Amino acid sequence: MTERPGVIRLPARDIPVPASVSKEAQAVIANTPAQRTEYPPLDDPAAWRAMIAAHDGAIAAMMAGRAAAPVTVRHRDLGGCRVYEITPDGLADDDDRVYLDIHGGGFIWGGGELCATMATGTAVRMAARVWAVDYRMPPDHPFPAALDDCLAAYRALLGERPPERIIIGGASAGGNLAAALILRARDEGLPLPAATVLMTPGADLTESGDSHQVNLGLDPLIPGSGRPAFLLYAAGQDLSHPYLSPLNGDFAGGFPPAILTTGTRDMLLSDTVLLHRALRRAGVPAELHVTEAAGHGGFMGMAPEDQEILREVRRFADAHWSKETR
């Protein structure tokens, strides 16, 4: 068979569980089946709604224990943009640090009470007040609705806090929106936050990076392409636009210090690595932390490697929050 130029054909092979990670991580790798997603046709919104509801229900059941976390949750409506303000118990009244949290979920999952549940974990880990943006999502609210909501939340937060007391963070699709939010806020003349946390961000919706091929089928959380969800979200807009694929942004125009995290089995490894290099080329202080053998989402919080990365994120955030006095 004649091979296409530039294409390397590999024989079928088995990928063993590596001995280079903790026993807990090995167990997660060995026992986590690939979560394959069958996306409905783009022109069937009812089928998308049903799929999204089923997925969110399953995740909510898995995360039910977080409801008992020692936090206070306040619902806020910022002119149509829904935000959950989550305050850890014991936080000093004059502690003005805020983590603006943008949830992941492929631009289609994780809304409503699930948004608050996920952000509760963030508030506890960061020991800081969290504003979690319950942004609108497709099929009913495609781009730019989610980004509009994130921008509205950031504007409102700037009305209550100085920018140096704000950190914007997100994972996966939330990392995409966090980076896109910063680009858009800058373009609209808003001050930049103290820093940003980009955990395995979906920085390139065109999926041009190497890991989208090399790690295909290896990442248990994202075993295949997310293109159908990206197309639903983009609603006909060019996927390469910086507000959809922030990897293509002009970072030389200004961007806050960043920490980026990923794993060697993450489908979005390339997105994260390429975004880190783009930031560094523009002179932006940026850290990159790559976890051995971790897929998208690490080891589901069940291995010491996960805690190590979370400690790095907390260290980074504390360092940037402490650079300015209250």
Secondary structure, 3 states (H helix, E strand, C coil): CCCCCCCCCCCCCCCCCCCCCCHHHHHHHHHCCCCCCCCCCCCCHHHHHHHHHHHHHHHHHHCHHHHHCCEEEEEEEECCEEEEEEEECCCCCCCCCEEEEECCCCCCCCCCHHHHHHHHHHHHHHCCEEEEECCCCCCCCCCCHHHHHHHHHHHHHHCCCCHHHEEEEEECHHHHHHHHHHHHHHHCCCCCCCEEEEECCCCCCCCCCCHHHHCCCCCCCCCCCCHHHHHHHHCCCCCCCCCCCHHHCCHHHCCCCEEEEEECCCCCHHHHHHHHHHHHHCCCCEEEEEECCCECCECCCCCHHHHHHHHHHHHHHHHHHCCCCC
